[in-house]
Amino acid sequence: MNIAVVGTGYVGLVTGTCFAETGNQVICIDIDQNKVNQMKNGIVPIYEPGLETIFTKNNQSGNLTFTTSLKEGVKDAEIIFLALPTPPGEDGSADLSYVLGVAKDLSKIITDYKVIINKSTVPVGTAERVTAALSENLNTDLFDVVSNPEFLREGHAVKDFLYPDRVVIGTSSEKAKKILEKLYEPFVNETSPLLIMDERSSEMTKYAANSYLATRISFMNEIANLCEKVGANVDNVRRGIGSDNRIGPKFLYPGIGFGGSCFPKDILALVKTAKQYGYSFETLKTIIQINEIQKSKLVQKIQNYFGKDLTGKTIAIWGLAFKPETDDIREASSIVTMNGLLEAGASLRVYDPAAMEHIKSIFGDKLFYASNQNEALEGADALGIVTEWKQFKEANLGEIKATLKEAVIFDGRNIYELEQMAKFGFY
Ligand SMILES: NC(=O)c1ccc[n+]([C@@H]2O[C@H](COP(=O)([O-])OP(=O)(O)OC[C@H]3O[C@@H](n4cnc5c(N)ncnc54)[C@H](O)[C@@H]3O)[C@@H](O)[C@H]2O)c1
Protein backbone atom coordinates (compact mmCIF):
# COMPACT_ATOMS: atom_id res chain seq x y z
CA MET A 1 0.00 0.00 0.00
CA ASN A 2 1.11 3.61 -0.51
CA ILE A 3 1.43 5.40 2.81
CA ALA A 4 2.42 8.93 3.81
CA VAL A 5 3.37 9.72 7.40
CA VAL A 6 3.22 13.40 8.35
CA GLY A 7 5.51 14.17 11.30
CA THR A 8 8.62 12.02 11.61
CA GLY A 9 9.31 12.03 15.35
CA TYR A 10 9.35 9.12 17.80
CA VAL A 11 5.95 7.88 16.62
CA GLY A 12 5.97 8.88 12.95
CA LEU A 13 9.40 7.48 12.14
CA VAL A 14 8.71 4.17 13.87
CA THR A 15 5.29 3.93 12.20
CA GLY A 16 6.71 4.68 8.76
CA THR A 17 9.67 2.33 9.14
CA CYS A 18 7.57 -0.57 10.45
CA PHE A 19 5.00 -0.22 7.66
CA ALA A 20 7.85 -0.18 5.14
CA GLU A 21 9.20 -3.33 6.81
CA THR A 22 5.90 -5.11 6.10
CA GLY A 23 6.18 -4.37 2.37
CA ASN A 24 4.44 -1.02 2.00
CA GLN A 25 5.73 1.99 0.09
CA VAL A 26 6.17 4.70 2.73
CA ILE A 27 7.06 8.36 2.43
CA CYS A 28 7.78 10.31 5.63
CA ILE A 29 7.09 14.04 5.63
CA ASP A 30 8.55 16.52 8.13
CA ILE A 31 8.88 20.30 8.19
CA ASP A 32 12.28 19.97 9.86
CA GLN A 33 14.66 20.26 6.89
CA ASN A 34 17.64 19.22 8.99
CA LYS A 35 15.90 16.02 10.11
CA VAL A 36 14.83 15.18 6.55
CA ASN A 37 18.38 15.76 5.28
CA GLN A 38 19.74 13.44 7.96
CA MET A 39 17.25 10.71 7.04
CA LYS A 40 17.97 11.11 3.34
CA ASN A 41 21.63 10.54 4.23
CA GLY A 42 20.73 7.34 6.04
CA ILE A 43 20.95 8.79 9.56
CA VAL A 44 18.25 7.96 12.14
CA PRO A 45 17.62 11.24 13.99
CA ILE A 46 16.38 9.62 17.24
CA TYR A 47 17.77 6.95 19.54
CA GLU A 48 15.47 3.93 19.49
CA PRO A 49 16.82 0.39 19.88
CA GLY A 50 16.41 -1.76 16.76
CA LEU A 51 15.22 1.10 14.57
CA GLU A 52 18.43 1.73 12.67
CA THR A 53 18.62 -1.79 11.19
CA ILE A 54 15.15 -1.79 9.62
CA PHE A 55 15.40 1.90 8.74
CA THR A 56 18.60 1.29 6.76
CA LYS A 57 17.24 -1.85 5.10
CA ASN A 58 14.03 -0.17 3.92
CA ASN A 59 15.72 3.10 3.02
CA GLN A 60 18.19 1.24 0.81
CA SER A 61 15.46 -0.87 -0.82
CA GLY A 62 13.52 2.31 -1.65
CA ASN A 63 10.48 1.35 0.48
CA LEU A 64 11.14 4.25 2.85
CA THR A 65 11.68 7.76 1.51
CA PHE A 66 11.59 11.29 2.92
CA THR A 67 10.47 14.76 1.95
CA THR A 68 9.65 18.16 3.40
CA SER A 69 6.90 18.70 0.84
CA LEU A 70 3.40 17.75 1.98
CA LYS A 71 2.12 17.98 -1.59
CA GLU A 72 4.78 15.67 -3.00
CA GLY A 73 4.49 13.32 -0.03
CA VAL A 74 0.75 12.68 -0.22
CA LYS A 75 0.45 12.67 -4.03
CA ASP A 76 0.43 8.87 -4.44
CA ALA A 77 -0.62 7.91 -0.93
CA GLU A 78 -3.96 6.29 -0.24
CA ILE A 79 -3.29 6.35 3.49
CA ILE A 80 -2.04 9.43 5.35
CA PHE A 81 -0.95 9.14 8.98
CA LEU A 82 -0.79 12.28 11.10
CA ALA A 83 1.91 11.72 13.75
CA LEU A 84 2.18 15.35 14.75
CA PRO A 85 2.89 16.94 18.13
CA THR A 86 -0.05 17.62 20.45
CA PRO A 87 1.72 19.52 23.25
CA PRO A 88 -0.15 20.98 26.19
CA GLY A 89 -1.59 24.40 25.48
CA GLU A 90 -1.42 27.16 28.10
CA ASP A 91 -4.50 25.83 29.90
CA GLY A 92 -3.31 22.20 29.78
CA SER A 93 -5.60 21.07 26.97
CA ALA A 94 -3.99 19.40 23.95
CA ASP A 95 -2.83 21.93 21.38
CA LEU A 96 -4.38 20.76 18.11
CA SER A 97 -2.90 23.49 15.94
CA TYR A 98 -0.39 21.11 14.26
CA VAL A 99 -3.03 18.50 13.48
CA LEU A 100 -5.71 20.93 12.31
CA GLY A 101 -3.15 23.02 10.42
CA VAL A 102 -2.00 20.02 8.39
CA ALA A 103 -5.63 18.93 7.87
CA LYS A 104 -6.36 22.34 6.40
CA ASP A 105 -3.27 22.18 4.17
CA LEU A 106 -4.33 18.71 3.00
CA SER A 107 -7.79 19.98 2.10
CA LYS A 108 -6.15 22.19 -0.54
CA ILE A 109 -3.95 19.44 -1.96
CA ILE A 110 -6.01 16.25 -2.07
CA THR A 111 -7.57 15.32 -5.40
CA ASP A 112 -8.40 11.62 -4.95
CA TYR A 113 -9.71 9.44 -2.08
CA LYS A 114 -7.49 9.24 1.03
CA VAL A 115 -7.86 7.77 4.50
CA ILE A 116 -6.50 10.30 6.97
CA ILE A 117 -5.48 8.70 10.24
CA ASN A 118 -4.88 10.43 13.56
CA LYS A 119 -1.93 8.64 15.13
CA SER A 120 -1.25 11.57 17.42
CA THR A 121 -2.82 11.43 20.86
CA VAL A 122 -5.84 13.67 20.46
CA PRO A 123 -8.82 14.53 22.65
CA VAL A 124 -12.27 13.10 22.16
CA GLY A 125 -13.97 14.82 19.25
CA THR A 126 -10.79 15.48 17.23
CA ALA A 127 -11.78 13.17 14.35
CA GLU A 128 -14.85 15.38 13.92
CA ARG A 129 -12.71 18.53 14.03
CA VAL A 130 -10.27 17.13 11.46
CA THR A 131 -13.23 16.20 9.26
CA ALA A 132 -14.55 19.75 9.56
CA ALA A 133 -11.13 21.23 8.69
CA LEU A 134 -10.84 18.99 5.61
CA SER A 135 -14.42 19.71 4.56
CA GLU A 136 -13.65 23.41 4.25
CA ASN A 137 -12.15 22.82 0.81
CA LEU A 138 -12.90 19.20 0.06
CA ASN A 139 -15.86 17.05 -0.87
CA THR A 140 -16.48 14.49 1.90
CA ASP A 141 -16.44 11.65 -0.70
CA LEU A 142 -12.72 12.26 -1.10
CA PHE A 143 -11.66 11.30 2.42
CA ASP A 144 -12.38 9.46 5.64
CA VAL A 145 -10.88 10.40 8.99
CA VAL A 146 -9.91 7.54 11.30
CA SER A 147 -8.64 7.47 14.86
CA ASN A 148 -5.76 5.03 15.40
CA PRO A 149 -3.99 5.88 18.66
CA GLU A 150 -0.45 4.62 19.18
CA PHE A 151 0.53 2.63 22.27
CA LEU A 152 4.25 2.14 21.61
CA ARG A 153 6.72 2.80 24.42
CA GLU A 154 9.88 4.74 23.66
CA GLY A 155 12.81 2.39 24.14
CA HIS A 156 10.72 -0.58 22.93
CA ALA A 157 8.98 1.20 20.08
CA VAL A 158 9.91 -1.10 17.19
CA LYS A 159 8.94 -4.27 19.05
CA ASP A 160 5.74 -2.67 20.34
CA PHE A 161 4.78 -1.57 16.85
CA LEU A 162 5.58 -4.85 15.11
CA TYR A 163 4.05 -6.97 17.91
CA PRO A 164 1.31 -4.84 19.47
CA ASP A 165 -0.91 -6.02 22.35
CA ARG A 166 -3.80 -4.69 20.26
CA VAL A 167 -4.49 -2.20 17.51
CA VAL A 168 -7.34 0.24 18.13
CA ILE A 169 -9.20 1.71 15.16
CA GLY A 170 -11.99 4.25 15.51
CA THR A 171 -14.05 4.66 12.38
CA SER A 172 -17.63 4.73 11.18
CA SER A 173 -16.63 4.25 7.53
CA GLU A 174 -16.82 0.74 6.04
CA LYS A 175 -14.43 1.73 3.26
CA ALA A 176 -11.78 3.00 5.68
CA LYS A 177 -12.29 -0.01 7.94
CA LYS A 178 -11.46 -2.43 5.09
CA ILE A 179 -8.31 -0.48 4.19
CA LEU A 180 -7.13 -0.45 7.80
CA GLU A 181 -7.88 -4.15 8.26
CA LYS A 182 -5.69 -4.93 5.26
CA LEU A 183 -2.91 -2.61 6.41
CA TYR A 184 -2.75 -4.09 9.91
CA GLU A 185 -3.23 -7.73 8.87
CA PRO A 186 0.47 -8.62 9.35
CA PHE A 187 0.45 -7.19 12.88
CA VAL A 188 -2.64 -8.72 14.48
CA ASN A 189 -3.88 -12.17 15.43
CA GLU A 190 -6.19 -13.80 17.98
CA THR A 191 -4.13 -12.72 20.97
CA SER A 192 -3.24 -9.30 19.52
CA PRO A 193 -6.60 -8.21 18.17
CA LEU A 194 -7.65 -5.38 15.91
CA LEU A 195 -10.31 -3.58 17.92
CA ILE A 196 -12.70 -1.56 15.79
CA MET A 197 -14.89 0.98 17.51
CA ASP A 198 -16.32 4.46 17.09
CA GLU A 199 -13.93 7.42 16.84
CA ARG A 200 -14.71 8.89 20.27
CA SER A 201 -14.16 5.61 22.12
CA SER A 202 -10.90 5.08 20.27
CA GLU A 203 -9.67 8.57 21.18
CA MET A 204 -10.68 8.02 24.80
CA THR A 205 -8.97 4.60 24.94
CA LYS A 206 -5.54 6.18 24.52
CA TYR A 207 -6.07 8.71 27.31
CA ALA A 208 -7.59 6.08 29.60
CA ALA A 209 -4.58 3.77 29.04
CA ASN A 210 -1.97 6.42 29.82
CA SER A 211 -3.91 7.79 32.78
CA TYR A 212 -4.32 4.34 34.28
CA LEU A 213 -0.60 3.51 33.93
CA ALA A 214 0.36 6.83 35.51
CA THR A 215 -2.13 6.16 38.30
CA ARG A 216 -0.41 2.87 39.11
CA ILE A 217 2.96 4.60 39.33
CA SER A 218 1.70 7.39 41.58
CA PHE A 219 -0.18 4.91 43.75
CA MET A 220 3.04 2.93 44.27
CA ASN A 221 4.96 6.12 44.98
CA GLU A 222 2.55 6.88 47.79
CA ILE A 223 2.81 3.31 49.08
CA ALA A 224 6.62 3.76 49.01
CA ASN A 225 6.40 7.02 50.94
CA LEU A 226 4.29 5.31 53.57
CA CYS A 227 6.61 2.26 53.64
CA GLU A 228 9.48 4.58 54.56
CA LYS A 229 7.51 5.92 57.48
CA VAL A 230 6.25 2.58 58.82
CA GLY A 231 9.50 0.68 58.25
CA ALA A 232 8.30 -1.61 55.44
CA ASN A 233 10.36 -2.40 52.32
CA VAL A 234 8.44 -1.26 49.26
CA ASP A 235 10.27 -3.75 47.03
CA ASN A 236 8.84 -6.59 49.07
CA VAL A 237 5.41 -5.00 48.96
CA ARG A 238 5.69 -4.55 45.18
CA ARG A 239 6.53 -8.21 44.70
CA GLY A 240 3.78 -9.13 47.12
CA ILE A 241 1.05 -7.36 45.20
CA GLY A 242 2.50 -7.73 41.69
CA SER A 243 2.26 -11.51 41.84
CA ASP A 244 -1.50 -11.22 42.29
CA ASN A 245 -3.02 -12.08 38.89
CA ARG A 246 -5.62 -9.39 39.32
CA ILE A 247 -2.89 -6.77 39.70
CA GLY A 248 0.16 -7.95 37.69
CA PRO A 249 3.76 -6.77 38.08
CA LYS A 250 4.05 -3.94 35.56
CA PHE A 251 4.08 -0.20 36.30
CA LEU A 252 4.43 -0.81 40.04
CA TYR A 253 7.98 0.49 40.41
CA PRO A 254 8.22 3.45 42.76
CA GLY A 255 10.69 6.21 42.05
CA ILE A 256 11.19 9.91 41.57
CA GLY A 257 8.17 10.43 39.35
CA PHE A 258 7.16 9.82 35.76
CA GLY A 259 8.07 12.16 32.91
CA GLY A 260 8.21 11.92 29.16
CA SER A 261 6.26 13.55 26.41
CA CYS A 262 3.08 11.55 27.05
CA PHE A 263 1.91 10.82 30.61
CA PRO A 264 2.13 14.36 32.04
CA LYS A 265 0.53 16.06 29.05
CA ASP A 266 -2.10 13.38 28.43
CA ILE A 267 -3.29 13.41 32.04
CA LEU A 268 -3.56 17.19 31.98
CA ALA A 269 -5.46 17.02 28.70
CA LEU A 270 -7.92 14.43 30.05
CA VAL A 271 -8.55 16.56 33.14
CA LYS A 272 -9.24 19.43 30.75
CA THR A 273 -11.56 17.39 28.54
CA ALA A 274 -13.47 16.28 31.65
CA LYS A 275 -13.80 19.92 32.73
CA GLN A 276 -15.14 20.92 29.31
CA TYR A 277 -17.87 18.34 29.78
CA GLY A 278 -18.67 19.53 33.32
CA TYR A 279 -16.85 16.67 35.09
CA SER A 280 -14.14 17.09 37.69
CA PHE A 281 -11.69 14.19 37.37
CA GLU A 282 -10.44 14.06 40.98
CA THR A 283 -8.18 10.99 40.72
CA LEU A 284 -6.17 12.45 37.89
CA LYS A 285 -5.81 15.84 39.55
CA THR A 286 -4.28 14.09 42.54
CA ILE A 287 -1.99 11.98 40.33
CA ILE A 288 -0.53 15.16 38.86
CA GLN A 289 0.11 16.61 42.33
CA ILE A 290 1.70 13.42 43.66
CA ASN A 291 4.00 13.27 40.68
CA GLU A 292 5.15 16.86 41.09
CA ILE A 293 6.06 16.19 44.73
CA GLN A 294 7.76 12.92 43.81
CA LYS A 295 9.96 14.60 41.21
CA SER A 296 11.63 16.72 43.90
CA LYS A 297 12.23 13.79 46.28
CA LEU A 298 15.85 13.19 45.36
CA VAL A 299 16.79 16.81 46.06
CA GLN A 300 15.04 16.60 49.45
CA LYS A 301 16.87 13.40 50.33
CA ILE A 302 20.23 14.84 49.34
CA GLN A 303 19.53 17.95 51.41
CA ASN A 304 18.39 15.85 54.37
CA TYR A 305 21.78 14.17 54.29
CA PHE A 306 24.15 17.06 53.48
CA GLY A 307 22.06 20.01 54.72
CA LYS A 308 20.03 22.59 52.77
CA ASP A 309 23.05 24.48 51.46
CA LEU A 310 24.94 22.26 49.04
CA THR A 311 27.68 24.77 48.23
CA GLY A 312 30.98 22.95 47.90
CA LYS A 313 29.29 19.58 47.36
CA THR A 314 29.65 17.70 44.09
CA ILE A 315 26.97 15.21 43.13
CA ALA A 316 27.34 12.66 40.34
CA ILE A 317 24.11 12.10 38.42
CA TRP A 318 23.54 8.86 36.53
CA GLY A 319 20.67 8.98 34.05
CA LEU A 320 19.16 12.02 32.35
CA ALA A 321 16.61 10.60 29.88
CA PHE A 322 13.06 10.38 31.19
CA LYS A 323 13.43 6.60 31.16
CA PRO A 324 16.01 4.04 30.02
CA GLU A 325 16.62 3.17 26.37
CA THR A 326 15.67 6.56 25.00
CA ASP A 327 17.35 9.92 24.42
CA ASP A 328 14.09 11.74 25.16
CA ILE A 329 14.33 14.22 28.05
CA ARG A 330 10.89 15.81 27.76
CA GLU A 331 9.47 16.33 31.29
CA ALA A 332 12.32 14.20 32.67
CA SER A 333 12.76 14.01 36.45
CA SER A 334 16.47 14.73 35.83
CA ILE A 335 15.62 18.32 34.91
CA VAL A 336 13.76 18.98 38.16
CA THR A 337 16.45 17.20 40.18
CA MET A 338 19.36 19.06 38.59
CA ASN A 339 17.67 22.45 38.80
CA GLY A 340 16.97 21.84 42.50
CA LEU A 341 20.54 20.76 43.23
CA LEU A 342 22.08 23.65 41.29
CA GLU A 343 19.82 26.09 43.12
CA ALA A 344 21.03 24.67 46.43
CA GLY A 345 24.63 25.35 45.34
CA ALA A 346 25.81 21.87 44.31
CA SER A 347 28.14 21.13 41.39
CA LEU A 348 26.98 18.30 39.14
CA ARG A 349 28.88 15.69 37.12
CA VAL A 350 26.36 14.00 34.86
CA TYR A 351 26.20 11.00 32.56
CA ASP A 352 23.57 9.34 30.39
CA PRO A 353 24.18 6.73 27.67
CA ALA A 354 21.91 8.51 25.13
CA ALA A 355 20.59 11.87 26.28
CA MET A 356 23.73 13.98 26.84
CA GLU A 357 23.31 16.19 23.77
CA HIS A 358 19.70 17.09 24.61
CA ILE A 359 20.63 17.97 28.20
CA LYS A 360 23.58 20.06 26.98
CA SER A 361 21.21 22.13 24.87
CA ILE A 362 19.27 23.09 28.03
CA PHE A 363 21.92 23.30 30.76
CA GLY A 364 24.93 24.47 28.72
CA ASP A 365 28.01 25.01 30.88
CA LYS A 366 26.18 24.65 34.20
CA LEU A 367 27.08 20.94 34.33
CA PHE A 368 30.16 18.78 33.88
CA TYR A 369 29.39 16.26 31.13
CA ALA A 370 31.24 13.02 31.82
CA SER A 371 32.19 10.76 28.94
CA ASN A 372 31.27 7.65 30.89
CA GLN A 373 29.58 6.72 34.16
CA ASN A 374 32.83 6.23 36.09
CA GLU A 375 34.14 9.64 35.09
CA ALA A 376 31.00 11.21 36.55
CA LEU A 377 31.97 9.78 39.96
CA GLU A 378 35.45 11.29 40.06
CA GLY A 379 35.70 13.88 42.83
CA ALA A 380 31.99 13.56 43.65
CA ASP A 381 30.73 13.46 47.23
CA ALA A 382 27.76 11.25 46.40
CA LEU A 383 25.89 9.60 43.54
CA GLY A 384 22.28 10.19 42.54
CA ILE A 385 20.50 7.62 40.34
CA VAL A 386 17.84 9.34 38.25
CA THR A 387 17.22 6.94 35.33
CA GLU A 388 17.42 3.17 35.72
CA TRP A 389 19.59 2.26 32.71
CA LYS A 390 20.65 -1.40 32.81
CA GLN A 391 24.35 -0.52 32.86
CA PHE A 392 23.85 1.37 36.12
CA LYS A 393 22.18 -1.64 37.70
CA GLU A 394 25.17 -3.73 36.72
CA ALA A 395 27.75 -1.22 37.97
CA ASN A 396 30.58 -2.37 40.23
CA LEU A 397 29.57 -1.19 43.71
CA GLY A 398 33.11 -1.61 45.05
CA GLU A 399 34.45 0.76 42.39
CA ILE A 400 31.72 3.31 43.10
CA LYS A 401 32.57 3.23 46.79
CA ALA A 402 36.29 3.59 46.10
CA THR A 403 35.72 6.65 43.87
CA LEU A 404 33.10 8.63 45.81
CA LYS A 405 34.22 10.82 48.70
CA GLU A 406 31.39 9.48 50.86
CA ALA A 407 29.78 6.05 50.69
CA VAL A 408 26.34 7.33 49.85
CA ILE A 409 24.04 6.69 46.89
CA PHE A 410 20.67 8.39 46.49
CA ASP A 411 18.88 5.71 44.52
CA GLY A 412 15.93 7.48 42.90
CA ARG A 413 14.80 4.31 41.11
CA ASN A 414 15.44 1.61 43.70
CA ILE A 415 17.86 -0.19 41.40
CA TYR A 416 20.05 -1.53 44.20
CA GLU A 417 19.05 -3.97 46.94
CA LEU A 418 19.51 -2.56 50.44
CA GLU A 419 21.21 -5.72 51.74
CA GLN A 420 23.74 -5.67 48.93
CA MET A 421 24.43 -1.99 49.56
CA ALA A 422 24.96 -2.62 53.25
CA LYS A 423 27.49 -5.36 52.39
CA PHE A 424 29.54 -2.80 50.47
CA GLY A 425 29.26 -0.36 53.36
CA PHE A 426 27.01 2.17 51.64
CA TYR A 427 24.83 4.49 53.61
N1 LIG B 1 6.55 9.58 21.96
C1 LIG B 1 5.77 8.59 22.35
O1 LIG B 1 6.20 7.66 23.06
C2 LIG B 1 4.33 8.55 21.94
C3 LIG B 1 3.60 7.36 22.10
C4 LIG B 1 2.27 7.33 21.70
C5 LIG B 1 1.68 8.46 21.17
N2 LIG B 1 2.39 9.61 21.05
C6 LIG B 1 1.75 10.79 20.46
O2 LIG B 1 2.15 10.88 19.10
C7 LIG B 1 2.25 12.27 18.70
C8 LIG B 1 3.65 12.56 18.19
O3 LIG B 1 4.56 12.36 19.24
P1 LIG B 1 6.14 12.24 19.01
O4 LIG B 1 6.73 11.90 20.32
O5 LIG B 1 6.41 11.39 17.83
O6 LIG B 1 6.47 13.77 18.65
P2 LIG B 1 7.83 14.37 18.11
O7 LIG B 1 7.91 15.75 18.63
O8 LIG B 1 8.96 13.41 18.36
O9 LIG B 1 7.64 14.41 16.51
C9 LIG B 1 6.77 15.26 15.86
C10 LIG B 1 7.35 15.59 14.48
O10 LIG B 1 6.39 16.35 13.76
C11 LIG B 1 7.10 17.30 12.99
N3 LIG B 1 6.19 18.36 12.56
C12 LIG B 1 5.68 19.39 13.26
N4 LIG B 1 4.85 20.12 12.49
C13 LIG B 1 4.82 19.53 11.27
C14 LIG B 1 4.14 19.80 10.06
N5 LIG B 1 3.33 20.84 9.94
N6 LIG B 1 4.36 18.99 9.01
C15 LIG B 1 5.20 17.94 9.11
N7 LIG B 1 5.86 17.62 10.24
C16 LIG B 1 5.67 18.41 11.30
C17 LIG B 1 8.22 17.76 13.90
O11 LIG B 1 9.27 18.36 13.17
C18 LIG B 1 8.62 16.43 14.54
O12 LIG B 1 9.65 15.79 13.81
C19 LIG B 1 1.85 13.08 19.93
O13 LIG B 1 0.49 13.34 19.88
C20 LIG B 1 2.13 12.11 21.08
O14 LIG B 1 1.35 12.38 22.20
C21 LIG B 1 3.71 9.68 21.41
The ligand as an SDF file (V2000), in Angstrom:
LIG
                    3D

 44 48  0  0  0  0  0  0  0  0999 V2000
    6.5530    9.5820   21.9550 N   0  0  0  0  0  0  0  0  0  0  0  0
    5.7690    8.5900   22.3510 C   0  0  0  0  0  0  0  0  0  0  0  0
    6.2000    7.6570   23.0570 O   0  0  0  0  0  0  0  0  0  0  0  0
    4.3270    8.5480   21.9390 C   0  0  0  0  0  0  0  0  0  0  0  0
    3.5980    7.3560   22.1040 C   0  0  0  0  0  0  0  0  0  0  0  0
    2.2690    7.3260   21.7040 C   0  0  0  0  0  0  0  0  0  0  0  0
    1.6790    8.4620   21.1730 C   0  0  0  0  0  0  0  0  0  0  0  0
    2.3920    9.6130   21.0530 N   0  0  0  0  0  0  0  0  0  0  0  0
    1.7510   10.7910   20.4640 C   0  0  0  0  0  0  0  0  0  0  0  0
    2.1520   10.8830   19.1010 O   0  0  0  0  0  0  0  0  0  0  0  0
    2.2490   12.2710   18.7010 C   0  0  0  0  0  0  0  0  0  0  0  0
    3.6490   12.5580   18.1860 C   0  0  0  0  0  0  0  0  0  0  0  0
    4.5630   12.3560   19.2370 O   0  0  0  0  0  0  0  0  0  0  0  0
    6.1410   12.2420   19.0070 P   0  0  0  0  0  0  0  0  0  0  0  0
    6.7280   11.8970   20.3150 O   0  0  0  0  0  0  0  0  0  0  0  0
    6.4070   11.3930   17.8260 O   0  0  0  0  0  0  0  0  0  0  0  0
    6.4670   13.7720   18.6480 O   0  0  0  0  0  0  0  0  0  0  0  0
    7.8290   14.3710   18.1080 P   0  0  0  0  0  0  0  0  0  0  0  0
    7.9100   15.7480   18.6320 O   0  0  0  0  0  0  0  0  0  0  0  0
    8.9600   13.4130   18.3640 O   0  0  0  0  0  0  0  0  0  0  0  0
    7.6350   14.4090   16.5080 O   0  0  0  0  0  0  0  0  0  0  0  0
    6.7680   15.2620   15.8600 C   0  0  0  0  0  0  0  0  0  0  0  0
    7.3550   15.5860   14.4800 C   0  0  0  0  0  0  0  0  0  0  0  0
    6.3930   16.3510   13.7550 O   0  0  0  0  0  0  0  0  0  0  0  0
    7.1020   17.2980   12.9870 C   0  0  0  0  0  0  0  0  0  0  0  0
    6.1910   18.3560   12.5560 N   0  0  0  0  0  0  0  0  0  0  0  0
    5.6840   19.3910   13.2610 C   0  0  0  0  0  0  0  0  0  0  0  0
    4.8490   20.1200   12.4890 N   0  0  0  0  0  0  0  0  0  0  0  0
    4.8210   19.5250   11.2740 C   0  0  0  0  0  0  0  0  0  0  0  0
    4.1390   19.8010   10.0600 C   0  0  0  0  0  0  0  0  0  0  0  0
    3.3300   20.8370    9.9390 N   0  0  0  0  0  0  0  0  0  0  0  0
    4.3620   18.9860    9.0100 N   0  0  0  0  0  0  0  0  0  0  0  0
    5.1950   17.9380    9.1070 C   0  0  0  0  0  0  0  0  0  0  0  0
    5.8600   17.6200   10.2390 N   0  0  0  0  0  0  0  0  0  0  0  0
    5.6730   18.4110   11.3050 C   0  0  0  0  0  0  0  0  0  0  0  0
    8.2220   17.7550   13.9010 C   0  0  0  0  0  0  0  0  0  0  0  0
    9.2690   18.3590   13.1730 O   0  0  0  0  0  0  0  0  0  0  0  0
    8.6240   16.4290   14.5430 C   0  0  0  0  0  0  0  0  0  0  0  0
    9.6450   15.7860   13.8070 O   0  0  0  0  0  0  0  0  0  0  0  0
    1.8460   13.0750   19.9330 C   0  0  0  0  0  0  0  0  0  0  0  0
    0.4900   13.3400   19.8760 O   0  0  0  0  0  0  0  0  0  0  0  0
    2.1320   12.1120   21.0770 C   0  0  0  0  0  0  0  0  0  0  0  0
    1.3460   12.3850   22.2040 O   0  0  0  0  0  0  0  0  0  0  0  0
    3.7140    9.6800   21.4140 C   0  0  0  0  0  0  0  0  0  0  0  0
  1  2  1  0
  2  3  2  0
  2  4  1  0
  4  5  1  0
  4 44  2  0
  5  6  2  0
  6  7  1  0
  7  8  2  0
  8  9  1  0
  8 44  1  0
  9 10  1  0
  9 42  1  0
 10 11  1  0
 11 12  1  0
 11 40  1  0
 12 13  1  0
 13 14  1  0
 14 15  2  0
 14 16  1  0
 14 17  1  0
 17 18  1  0
 18 19  2  0
 18 20  1  0
 18 21  1  0
 21 22  1  0
 22 23  1  0
 23 24  1  0
 23 38  1  0
 24 25  1  0
 25 26  1  0
 25 36  1  0
 26 27  1  0
 26 35  1  0
 27 28  2  0
 28 29  1  0
 29 30  1  0
 29 35  2  0
 30 31  1  0
 30 32  2  0
 32 33  1  0
 33 34  2  0
 34 35  1  0
 36 37  1  0
 36 38  1  0
 38 39  1  0
 40 41  1  0
 40 42  1  0
 42 43  1  0
M  CHG  2   8   1  16  -1
M  END
$$$$
